[in-house]
């Protein structure tokens, strides 16, 4: 993590109050799982433990695979569906941040990036998610809450390290497009979502129709 980013991250950790609004949980998605929640009222830390699928957020659509993570913001309306042949297992935690006057804090994009984060170290990601889930289940004591918070920040730091030093190479455009088409067909998305083309960074996907309209 670059020095300036590390300092900003430590400042956020020291000068903000963290509150969990849900129990950290790792859950296997049912075969017919889809996710279309109303606008979120808080932050949602959401990580794919295994499986693959697609998730649409605002104007972008992202491939979901092991290690794909999001920090959804208040007001976000994600829409997701998975591959029926390879269903998702997901870690999720709703939380909020405030200052010492109890006013809500929204960290800048450099700390809480918008869009997908691809974590390359799957073993460490699983370990931190399971540790956070386990600690939150032990008891409701202040010590347990403190330990849960101490496990939360390293998980965010892992994502920031991934943002600073990408660990995964981009696949060829035609290969990614075939993979996306296969997921759509298996998940039954072909009739509801338009065809997609992978953008140069191979993480977000844009509608070909939107691209044509933009060029007119």
N, C-alpha and C positions, 0 to 999 in steps of 0.2 A: 504494500500500500504506500503510495507517495507520501512524503512527510507532511505536506499541507493537508491532504485529505485525512491522514491519520490524526492530526491535531484537531481538525474540525469534528471528526468522529468522536474523539475522546471528550471534547467540549460538550457535545450533545449528550453523551452518556453521563457526564458529571452534573450537568445543569438542567436536566429534564427529569420529570417524574413519569415513570413507566407504569401503566395499568393494563393488566390482562382483562379483556372483556369476554373471553371464552377460555375454556380448558384447552390447552395444546393437545392436539389429537392427530394420530396417524390412522387413516381409515381407507379400506379397500372400497373403491367405487363399484356399485352394482353394475351388472352387465348393460342395463338400459339407462345408465346414468347420463344425465345432461345437467348443466348448471346455467341457470338464467336468473340470478338473484336480482332483487330491486337494488337501486343505488345504495352503495355501502355507506354506513354511518360512521365507520371508523377505519383504521388501517387493518389490512388482512395480509399476514405473511403466509404465502402459499407455495409449497414446494412439491414437485413430482418425485416420489420415491422410486416408482417404476411404472412401466406402461407407456403408451403414446396416444396422441390425439391432437386436437386443434383447439385454440382458445382465441376468441376475438375480443379485442379491447379498443374501443373508440374506432379509429380508422384502420387499425392494423390487426392482422391475424398471425398467430405464432404457432409453430410446431411445438407440441409437448412431448418430452421424452425424459428419461431419468436425468435428474439434475437441473431441470428447468424450474426456475423460481420467479415469483412476482412479489412485490410489495404493493398491493393495491391500496389506493388512497380513498379517503372519504369522497363519495360521489361517483366513483367508478362503477360501471355496470358490465362486468365480464360475462362472456357467453362461451361455454365450453362443452365439448363432447369428445368421447374417446373412441379408440379403435376397439370394436367388439371382440376381436381376436386377441387383443393385448390390453385389457382394461387398466385403468390408472389406480395407483395407490398414492395417496396424497397426505402431506402434513399441512395443517392449517392452524392459525392462531390469530384471533382478532385482538387488537390492542390499540391504545391511544397514548399520546405523549402530551405533557403539559409543562408549563414553567412553574416556578414556585408560587406564583399568584393564581395558579389553577387555570391559566389561559391556554387554550389548545396551541400546539406547536405543529407546524408542517415543515419538516426538514427540506432543504433544497434538493434538486435533482441529483447533484453530485453525491449526496449521501443516500437518498432514497430514489434510485433511478426509476423512471417510468418505462414500462415494457418488460420484456423477458430478460432474465439473468441466467446464463448457462454456467452452472458450477461444474467444473471438471473433476473435482475430488469427491466422487460419489460416496466413498467410505466415510470420509469425515462429515459430509452432509448428513448421512443417515445416523451417524453416532451422535451428532449434536441435536438433531431432531428427536431422537429416542431419549436422550438424556433429559432434554427439556420436558418431554411428555412424562417421563418417569418421575422427575422431581416435583412436578405439579400435582401428581397423584398421591404423594406420600402423606401429606397432611396439609391442613390450612394454617399451620403455624407461621409466625413471622419469619422464622429461620428458613422454612421451606420456600416462602415467597422470595426471600433474599437469594437463595440458591437458584431458583428458577430465573430470576432476573440476571444473575451472573452467567447462566447458560444461554440466555437470549442474545446478549451482546456479541459473543464470539460467533454466533450464527450469522448475524448481520455483517460482522467483520469479514467472514468468509466470502460473502457476496461482494463486498467492496474489493477484496483482493482479486476476485474473479473479473470484476469490471476493469481493474487496472491492468491485469496481465491475462488476456484471454488464453485459455488452455485448450480450446477445441478448434480444429481446422474446419473451414467451411467446405461443404461438399459441393460437387458440381451441380449447376443449376438444373440440368435435366434430371439428375438422380433425385433431387429434392422435390421437383415437381411431380415425378412418378410416385414418390412416397406420399405426398400430400393427397394425390388423386386416389391412391389405394385406401388411405384412412377415410376419406370422404365417402367412398363407396361402401366400405364396411360399416361405417357409422350411420349411413343413410343420410348424408349431408348433401348429396349431389343435387337434390331438388330444392334445397332451402338456401344454400350458399352458392355464389357464383364460382366459376373456375378461378384458380389462384395462380399467380406467377411469383416465384421466389425473387426477392430483391437482391442486389449485389452482396449484402452482408449475410444473406441466407438465414436470417433469423425471423424477420418480419415478412409478411406476404401481402401483396396488394392485389386488388381486383383488376383484371384486365379491362373490364368495362370502365372502371374509374380512370384507368390510364388512358384509354381511348378518348374519353370525354375531356380529360385534361389537355390532350394534344389538339383538340378542336379549337 
